[in-house]
Amino acid sequence: MASNTVSGQAPGNSSSGVKQHLPLLIVLMVGLFLAILNQTLLNVALPHITNEFNITTNTAQWLLTGYMLVNGILIPLSAFLIDRFGVRLLFLAAMFCFTLGALVCSLADNFSVMLIGRLIQAVGGGVLSPLVMSVILFIFPPEMRGKGMGIFGLAMMFAPAVGPTLSGWVVQNYDWHLLFTGMIPPGIIVFIVALFKLRNIEEAKKIQLDYLGTISSLAGVGLLLYGLSEAGTKGWGDITVSGCIVVGVVIIAFFVIWEIRSRNPLLNMGVFRFGIFSLSNVINALVTASMYAGMLLLPLYLQNLRGFTPLESGLLMLPGALVMLIMSPISGILFDKIGPRPLAIIGMLITTVTTYYFTKLTMDSTYSYILVLYMVRFFGMSFLMMPIMTAGMNQLPRDLNKHGTAMSNTLRQVSGSIGTSVITTIFTNRTTFHAAAYSDRLNTTDPQFMQSFTDLVNRIVQTTHLPLAQAQTQAATLLGTQVKMEATVQGINDAFFWATIISIFGLVLSFFLRDVRKDKPKAAAVQETVNEPEILMLPAPRETAQNH
């Protein structure tokens, strides 16, 4: 194993140490970009897959739900997997599963084969994000970590933003199988390059798996994510939804207690002893929920109400993705210079204001207005996700980095599911409310309404020369359609209003962030105390363990 290991750079090294690991970083980032891009490609293609396989929409949704579940339950295991197998072997296994899954999906001629391929892909995609994040935290010293996490943000933020555009273009002009066939060549290339060039940053360790922690983690996170994914469509009162969420939360509570008491925890809960790490994860959860609101509601508004094609809907989001591509490294550099608080406040302020303006959508809102507003919103978010996460990770001792990345990615996955379910529920309920309110106004005993209705019927008769009875039926249908569309717009606006409230909470919390790099002497002392026993691979003395 020693021949496959490169010397690590401890925090505080110069930029020359970073340049030494540049090839490793490039390989990891390309693999991560492919995996994250793959997650968002299927949304636009889902209707076509539903028709081709002759399945229901609920059945087709399992291609998304299954991927999310496997992805989500593997993330908490990532800290153990990185320690046990090392970066090289784990990355090769992840890319093999990802590419094999893409091959299965590209050849799928029925739903069962397609689902198997997606689940195989999810096995690879689940560990890539925390793996790459752990490597970046290892390579980049705290004073340069903003730049490193800015590079990490290129894949984390740009890939899901550009996914709908690419998917819309492929689906509109080619067969949807190309979405997966196109992933195979770059997947093979990355695997081959990694096979010959990738080296471990640390030696793999022969550590024992916490079986009870693993089972409770898989069951708890899986049930919770499934319940949340179904809540938006079935409703929170559905017995399956509420049952999965309650049982999932109970098992996760057991998992947390078990890990706190464990001598070799699968996921070290000690990361929450660090205040800025905990605060940054709360803010990131709020930002993620707000971001998912826009990604969910805007395509619905553009395609279902305004009649834009999936490609046109994706193109509207593309400038925002390009802004994120440009700004992510810049925000990382700014983080290294000025710290997290100014970036977080500015980013949350822009995000909150633009989210509020999305509460003013109408059936006459112009394409260019929405495009500019979405682009500005992503400009604000480019100051948030990676800088805030970096602020929290900087406070952790080096040996807790893997556990911190696993925890942060798990919380981001859960908060995204919660945000999607809550926003979907708000949208559905408020749309129903507004539809009932509009219908109440269509009162045949109201002289003013009857006059308007009669005028509409007369216009239809004059323009179409239909008999009076048919004209009245067509007028009623037109009014019903108009009521449904207006109610849907108001439901979207109300959902964006609550997304604005979520953003306001994030803005308030941003004022409490601080730059933990100024605590360097204290952090160094803690790190030395924590790391020394692990490096020696000897049991810690009783006094040291107590101090830890």
C-alpha positions in Angstrom: 0.0 0.0 0.0 2.9 2.3 0.7 3.8 2.6 -3.0 0.3 3.9 -3.6 0.5 6.6 -1.0 1.7 10.2 -1.4 2.9 12.3 1.4 0.1 14.4 2.8 0.4 18.1 3.4 -0.5 19.1 6.9 -2.4 22.3 7.4 -0.3 25.4 7.1 1.8 24.3 4.1 2.5 26.6 1.2 0.9 26.6 -2.2 3.7 24.3 -3.5 2.2 21.5 -1.5 -1.2 22.1 -3.2 0.3 22.1 -6.7 1.8 18.7 -5.9 -1.7 17.2 -5.7 -3.1 19.1 -8.7 -3.4 15.9 -10.9 -5.2 14.1 -8.1 -7.6 17.0 -7.7 -8.4 17.2 -11.4 -9.2 13.5 -11.6 -11.4 13.6 -8.5 -13.3 16.7 -9.7 -14.1 15.3 -13.2 -15.5 12.2 -11.6 -17.5 14.2 -9.1 -18.9 16.4 -11.9 -20.1 13.5 -13.9 -21.8 11.9 -10.9 -23.6 15.1 -9.8 -24.5 15.9 -13.4 -26.1 12.5 -13.8 -28.4 13.1 -10.8 -30.2 16.0 -12.6 -30.3 14.7 -16.1 -33.2 12.4 -15.6 -35.8 14.9 -14.4 -36.5 16.3 -17.9 -36.4 12.8 -19.5 -38.8 11.2 -17.1 -42.0 11.7 -19.1 -40.4 10.2 -22.2 -39.2 7.1 -20.2 -42.8 6.8 -18.7 -44.3 6.7 -22.2 -41.7 4.3 -23.7 -41.9 1.8 -20.8 -45.7 2.2 -20.5 -45.5 2.8 -16.7 -47.2 5.2 -14.4 -45.6 8.4 -13.2 -45.4 7.1 -9.7 -43.5 4.0 -10.9 -41.1 6.1 -13.0 -40.4 8.3 -9.9 -38.6 5.4 -8.4 -35.7 6.1 -10.8 -35.2 9.3 -8.9 -36.3 8.1 -5.4 -34.2 4.9 -5.6 -31.1 6.9 -6.6 -31.7 9.4 -3.8 -32.2 6.7 -1.2 -29.0 4.7 -2.1 -27.0 7.9 -2.4 -28.3 9.2 0.9 -27.7 6.1 3.0 -24.1 5.7 1.8 -23.0 9.2 2.7 -22.9 8.6 6.5 -20.7 5.5 5.8 -18.2 7.6 3.8 -15.9 8.4 6.7 -15.4 4.7 7.5 -15.0 3.8 3.9 -12.3 6.4 3.3 -10.4 5.3 6.3 -10.8 1.6 5.6 -10.1 1.5 1.9 -8.3 4.7 1.1 -9.0 7.4 -1.5 -7.6 5.4 -4.5 -9.5 2.2 -4.1 -12.7 3.9 -3.1 -12.6 6.3 -6.0 -11.9 3.5 -8.5 -14.8 1.4 -7.1 -17.1 4.4 -7.2 -16.3 5.3 -10.8 -16.6 1.6 -11.8 -20.1 1.4 -10.3 -21.1 4.8 -11.9 -19.9 3.8 -15.4 -21.4 0.3 -15.1 -24.7 1.7 -14.1 -24.6 4.2 -17.0 -24.0 1.2 -19.4 -26.9 -0.7 -17.9 -29.2 2.3 -18.3 -28.1 3.0 -21.8 -29.1 -0.6 -22.8 -32.3 -0.8 -20.8 -35.3 -1.9 -22.7 -37.6 -2.2 -19.7 -38.2 -0.4 -16.4 -36.6 -3.1 -14.1 -33.3 -3.0 -16.0 -33.4 0.8 -15.9 -33.9 0.9 -12.2 -31.1 -1.6 -11.5 -28.7 0.6 -13.6 -29.8 3.7 -11.6 -29.2 1.9 -8.3 -25.7 0.8 -9.4 -24.9 4.4 -10.4 -26.1 5.6 -7.0 -23.6 3.3 -5.2 -20.8 5.1 -7.0 -22.3 8.6 -6.6 -23.0 8.3 -2.9 -19.4 8.4 -1.7 -17.9 10.7 -4.3 -19.0 14.0 -2.8 -17.7 13.4 0.8 -14.6 11.7 -0.6 -13.5 14.6 -2.8 -14.4 17.1 0.0 -12.2 15.2 2.5 -9.3 15.2 0.0 -9.6 18.9 -0.5 -9.6 19.6 3.3 -6.5 17.4 3.5 -4.6 19.1 0.7 -5.5 22.7 1.3 -4.3 24.4 4.5 -6.9 26.6 6.3 -5.5 29.8 4.9 -6.1 28.5 1.3 -9.1 26.3 2.0 -11.6 28.8 0.6 -9.9 28.5 -2.8 -10.0 24.7 -2.6 -13.7 24.6 -1.6 -14.4 27.1 -4.4 -13.0 24.5 -6.9 -15.2 21.9 -5.2 -18.2 24.2 -5.7 -17.7 24.1 -9.5 -19.0 20.5 -9.5 -21.4 20.8 -6.6 -23.2 23.9 -7.9 -22.5 24.0 -11.7 -23.4 20.4 -12.5 -27.0 20.4 -11.2 -27.6 23.9 -12.6 -26.5 22.9 -16.2 -28.1 19.5 -16.0 -31.7 20.6 -17.0 -30.4 22.5 -20.0 -28.3 19.6 -21.3 -31.0 17.1 -20.7 -33.7 19.3 -22.4 -31.5 19.6 -25.5 -30.8 15.9 -25.7 -34.4 14.8 -25.1 -35.7 17.4 -27.7 -33.2 16.4 -30.4 -32.1 12.8 -29.7 -33.1 9.7 -27.8 -33.1 9.8 -24.0 -30.7 6.8 -23.9 -27.9 9.2 -25.0 -28.1 10.8 -21.5 -26.5 7.6 -20.2 -24.5 6.5 -23.3 -22.7 9.9 -23.2 -21.6 9.2 -19.6 -19.7 6.0 -20.5 -16.6 7.3 -22.4 -15.7 10.0 -19.9 -16.4 7.5 -17.0 -14.0 5.0 -18.6 -11.3 7.7 -19.2 -11.5 8.9 -15.6 -11.3 5.4 -14.3 -8.2 4.6 -16.5 -6.4 7.8 -15.5 -7.2 7.2 -11.8 -6.0 3.6 -12.1 -2.5 4.8 -13.2 -2.2 8.2 -11.6 -4.3 8.3 -8.5 -2.5 7.8 -5.2 -3.7 7.7 -1.6 -3.2 10.8 0.5 -3.1 8.6 3.7 -2.6 4.9 4.4 -5.8 2.8 4.6 -6.4 1.6 8.1 -7.7 -1.9 9.2 -10.5 -0.6 11.4 -13.5 -2.6 12.4 -16.9 -1.8 11.1 -19.6 -0.7 13.6 -22.3 -3.2 12.5 -25.1 -1.9 14.7 -24.3 1.7 13.8 -24.2 0.8 10.1 -27.6 -1.0 10.2 -29.3 1.8 12.2 -27.7 4.4 9.9 -28.9 2.7 6.8 -32.4 2.0 8.1 -32.9 5.4 9.8 -31.7 7.6 6.9 -33.3 5.4 4.3 -36.8 5.5 6.0 -36.5 9.2 6.7 -35.5 10.1 3.1 -38.2 7.8 1.6 -40.9 9.4 3.8 -39.8 12.9 2.9 -39.7 12.1 -0.8 -43.3 10.8 -0.7 -44.7 13.5 1.5 -44.9 16.1 -1.3 -47.1 13.9 -3.4 -49.0 11.7 -0.9 -49.3 14.2 1.8 -47.9 14.3 5.4 -51.0 12.5 6.7 -50.5 9.4 4.6 -49.9 6.4 6.9 -46.8 5.3 4.9 -45.3 8.7 4.8 -45.8 9.5 8.5 -44.8 5.9 9.5 -41.5 6.0 7.6 -40.7 9.5 9.0 -41.5 8.6 12.6 -39.7 5.3 12.5 -36.8 6.8 10.6 -36.4 9.6 13.2 -36.5 7.1 16.1 -33.9 4.9 14.5 -31.7 7.9 13.8 -32.0 9.0 17.4 -30.9 5.5 18.5 -28.0 5.8 16.0 -26.9 9.1 17.5 -27.0 7.8 21.1 -25.1 4.7 20.0 -22.4 6.6 18.2 -21.9 9.0 21.1 -21.2 6.0 23.4 -19.1 4.1 20.9 -15.3 4.0 21.3 -14.9 3.8 17.5 -18.0 5.6 16.1 -19.0 5.2 12.5 -19.9 8.9 12.4 -18.3 10.9 15.2 -21.0 13.2 16.8 -18.2 15.1 18.4 -18.2 17.4 15.4 -21.2 19.2 16.9 -19.1 20.3 19.9 -17.7 22.9 17.5 -20.1 25.9 17.4 -19.3 27.4 14.1 -19.4 23.9 12.4 -22.9 23.4 13.8 -24.0 26.9 12.9 -22.7 26.6 9.3 -24.6 23.4 8.8 -27.9 25.0 10.0 -27.3 27.9 7.6 -26.4 25.5 4.7 -29.6 23.5 5.4 -31.7 26.7 5.1 -29.9 27.7 1.9 -30.3 24.2 0.4 -34.1 24.2 1.2 -34.4 27.7 -0.4 -32.4 26.7 -3.5 -34.4 23.6 -4.0 -37.6 25.7 -4.0 -36.4 27.6 -7.0 -35.3 24.4 -8.8 -38.7 22.8 -8.2 -41.1 25.7 -8.8 -39.6 27.5 -11.8 -39.7 24.6 -14.3 -43.3 24.0 -13.1 -44.2 27.6 -13.8 -42.4 27.8 -17.2 -43.5 24.4 -18.7 -46.9 23.7 -17.2 -48.3 27.3 -17.1 -46.4 29.3 -19.7 -46.0 26.5 -22.3 -42.2 26.7 -22.6 -40.4 23.6 -23.8 -38.0 21.7 -21.5 -35.1 23.1 -23.5 -36.4 26.7 -23.2 -36.9 26.1 -19.5 -33.3 24.8 -19.1 -31.9 27.6 -21.2 -33.4 30.1 -18.8 -31.5 28.5 -15.9 -28.2 28.3 -17.9 -27.0 31.9 -17.3 -27.4 31.3 -13.6 -25.2 28.2 -13.9 -22.6 30.1 -15.8 -22.6 32.8 -13.1 -22.0 30.1 -10.5 -19.2 28.6 -12.6 -17.4 32.0 -12.7 -18.1 33.1 -9.1 -17.4 29.8 -7.2 -13.6 30.1 -7.4 -13.8 33.9 -6.9 -15.9 33.5 -3.8 -13.3 31.0 -2.5 -10.5 33.5 -3.0 -12.6 36.2 -1.3 -13.2 33.8 1.6 -9.4 33.4 2.1 -9.1 37.2 2.2 -12.1 38.4 4.2 -13.6 35.4 6.0 -17.1 33.9 5.9 -19.3 36.6 7.6 -19.3 39.3 4.9 -19.8 36.7 2.1 -22.6 35.0 4.0 -24.4 38.3 4.7 -24.1 39.6 1.2 -25.1 36.2 -0.3 -28.1 35.7 2.0 -29.3 39.3 1.4 -29.2 38.8 -2.4 -30.9 35.4 -2.1 -33.6 36.7 0.2 -34.5 39.7 -2.0 -34.5 37.7 -5.2 -36.6 34.9 -3.6 -39.1 37.6 -2.5 -39.4 39.0 -6.0 -40.3 35.5 -7.2 -43.4 35.8 -5.1 -44.7 38.4 -7.7 -44.9 36.1 -10.7 -47.9 36.5 -13.0 -49.0 35.0 -16.3 -47.5 38.0 -17.9 -44.1 37.9 -16.3 -41.5 38.1 -19.2 -39.0 35.4 -20.0 -36.1 37.9 -19.8 -37.3 39.2 -16.3 -37.3 35.7 -14.9 -33.9 34.9 -16.5 -32.3 38.0 -15.0 -33.9 37.4 -11.6 -32.7 33.8 -11.5 -29.2 34.8 -12.6 -29.0 37.3 -9.8 -30.3 34.7 -7.3 -27.5 32.3 -8.3 -25.0 35.1 -8.0 -26.0 35.5 -4.4 -25.9 31.8 -3.7 -22.3 31.6 -5.1 -21.3 33.4 -1.9 -23.0 30.9 0.3 -22.8 27.2 -0.1 -19.0 26.5 -0.2 -17.8 29.5 1.9 -20.3 28.7 4.7 -19.4 25.0 4.6 -15.7 25.9 4.6 -16.2 28.2 7.7 -17.5 25.2 9.6 -15.0 22.7 8.4 -12.1 25.0 9.3 -13.0 24.7 13.0 -12.7 20.9 13.1 -9.4 19.1 14.1 -7.9 17.4 11.1 -8.8 13.9 12.2 -12.5 14.8 12.3 -12.5 16.2 8.7 -13.9 13.0 7.2 -16.6 12.8 9.8 -17.4 16.5 9.2 -17.7 16.1 5.5 -19.9 13.0 5.9 -22.1 14.8 8.4 -22.4 18.0 6.2 -23.3 16.0 3.1 -25.8 13.9 5.0 -27.5 17.0 6.4 -27.5 18.7 3.0 -29.2 15.6 1.5 -31.8 15.5 4.3 -32.4 19.3 4.2 -32.9 19.1 0.4 -35.5 16.4 0.8 -37.2 18.3 3.6 -37.2 21.5 1.6 -38.6 19.8 -1.5 -41.4 18.1 0.5 -42.3 21.2 2.5 -42.3 23.5 -0.6 -44.3 20.9 -2.6 -46.9 20.6 0.2 -47.2 24.4 0.5 -47.6 24.8 -3.2 -50.3 22.0 -3.4 -52.3 23.3 -0.4 -52.2 26.9 -1.4 -53.1 26.1 -5.0 -56.2 24.2 -3.7 -57.0 27.1 -1.5 -56.8 29.7 -4.2 -58.8 27.5 -6.6 -61.6 27.3 -4.1 -61.5 31.1 -3.5 -61.6 31.9 -7.2 -64.4 29.4 -7.7 -66.5 31.1 -5.0 -66.3 34.3 -7.1 -67.9 32.5 -10.0 -71.3 32.9 -8.4 -74.3 32.8 -10.8 -76.3 34.9 -8.4 -73.9 37.7 -8.7 -75.2 40.2 -11.4 -71.7 41.5 -12.1 -70.3 38.0 -12.8 -73.3 37.0 -14.9 -72.8 40.1 -17.0 -69.2 39.3 -17.6 -70.0 35.7 -18.4 -72.7 36.7 -20.8 -70.3 39.1 -22.6 -67.8 36.2 -22.9 -70.5 33.9 -24.4 -71.5 36.6 -26.9 -67.9 37.1 -28.0 -67.5 33.3 -28.5 -70.7 33.2 -30.5 -69.6 36.1 -32.7 -66.1 34.7 -33.4 -66.9 31.0 -33.7 -70.6 31.0 -34.8 -71.3 28.2 -32.3 -74.8 27.6 -31.0 -75.5 29.4 -27.7 -75.5 26.2 -25.6 -72.0 25.2 -26.9 -70.7 28.7 -26.5 -71.8 28.7 -22.9 -70.0 25.3 -22.3 -66.8 26.7 -24.0 -67.0 29.8 -21.8 -67.3 27.7 -18.7 -64.3 25.6 -19.7 -62.3 28.7 -20.4 -63.1 30.2 -17.0 -62.3 26.9 -15.3 -58.9 26.8 -17.1 -58.2 30.4 -16.2 -59.1 29.7 -12.5 -56.7 26.7 -12.4 -53.8 28.6 -14.0 -54.3 31.7 -11.7 -54.6 29.4 -8.6 -51.4 27.6 -9.6 -49.5 30.9 -10.1 -50.7 32.1 -6.6 -49.7 28.7 -5.1 -46.2 29.1 -6.6 -46.0 32.6 -5.2 -47.0 31.5 -1.8 -44.4 28.7 -1.8 -41.7 31.3 -2.8 -43.0 33.4 0.1 -42.2 30.7 2.6 -38.8 30.1 0.8 -38.2 33.8 1.5 -39.0 33.3 5.2 -36.4 30.4 5.2 -33.8 32.7 3.6 -34.5 35.4 6.2 -33.7 32.9 9.0 -30.4 32.1 7.2 -29.6 35.8 6.8 -30.1 36.4 10.6 -27.9 33.4 11.5 -25.2 34.6 9.1 -24.4 37.6 11.4 -23.1 35.1 14.0 -20.5 33.4 11.8 -16.9 34.2 12.5 -13.5 33.4 11.0 -12.2 30.5 13.1 -8.7 30.8 11.5 -8.1 33.6 14.1 -8.3 30.9 16.8 -5.2 29.2 15.3 -3.2 28.8 18.6 -6.2 27.1 20.3 -7.1 25.0 17.3 -3.5 23.9 16.9 -3.3 22.8 20.5 -6.6 20.8 20.1 -5.4 19.3 16.9 -2.1 18.2 18.3 -3.9 16.6 21.3 -6.4 14.7 19.0 -4.0 13.7 16.2 -1.0 12.3 18.1 -2.5 9.1 19.4 -4.0 8.3 16.0 -0.7 8.8 14.2 1.0 6.4 16.6 -1.9 3.9 16.2 -1.7 3.4 20.0 -4.5 3.6 22.6 -4.7 7.1 24.1 -3.7 7.5 27.7 -6.6 8.0 30.1 -5.8 11.6 30.7 -5.6 12.3 26.9 -8.9 10.5 26.3 -10.6 12.6 28.9 -9.2 15.8 27.4 -10.3 14.7 24.0 
